[in-house]
């Protein structure tokens, strides 16, 4: 990240999808997972900001835009 290399390895749009699945399974099991919900929210914000094709480094880009 420090070198500015942001080649996608696992895009945020897939991360957000997987976290939605995990959140749904946890809800059915009545097992709260607040960290998953928080990260899912960030991933979904990044996707909405047009960073869905980036890997998790897109979250750093989102943070930089918000700063």
N, C-alpha and C positions, 0 to 999 in steps of 0.2 A: 504494500500500500504506500509506503514511503516513497518508493520509486515511481509511483503513479501507474503501476501495471494493474489494470482492472479486467483482464481477460476472463470472461464468464466461465465458471466451472459448474455451478449449479444455480440457475437463475432465480432471482427473488420471487418471480411469479410462481415457480414450482415450490419454493419454500413456503410461501403464503398458503398455497393449496394444501400442502402436507400439514401445516399447522392448523388449518381449519378442520381437517380430518381428525387430527389428534385432539383438538378441543371438543369436537362432537363426541368422540369416543369417551373422553374423560367426563363429559356432561352426562352421558348415559350411565356411566359407572358411579355417578355422584362423587367424583374425585376432582376437586378443584385444582387447576394448574395455572395459577396467576402469572407465572413467568411465561408460559406458552402464550397466554392471551396478550401479554405485553409485547412480546416479540412479534406475534402475528399482527398486532396493530401497527407496529413499525414497518413490517414487511408490506402490509397492504397500503400504507401511506406511500412507501417508496414506489410500489407498482402504480398507484394513482398519479405519482409525480413523473411517470415515464421512465422509471428505472427498473422495471420488471425484467428486462433482459440482462441486467447486471447480476453479478454474484453478490455475496453478502457485503462486499465492499461498497455496494450501492447504498447501504445504510450509512456509511461514512460520508458519502456524497450528499445524502439527504440531510444529515446533520450539518454539514458545511453550508448547505443552502439555507438552512434555518438559522444559522448563527448570525 
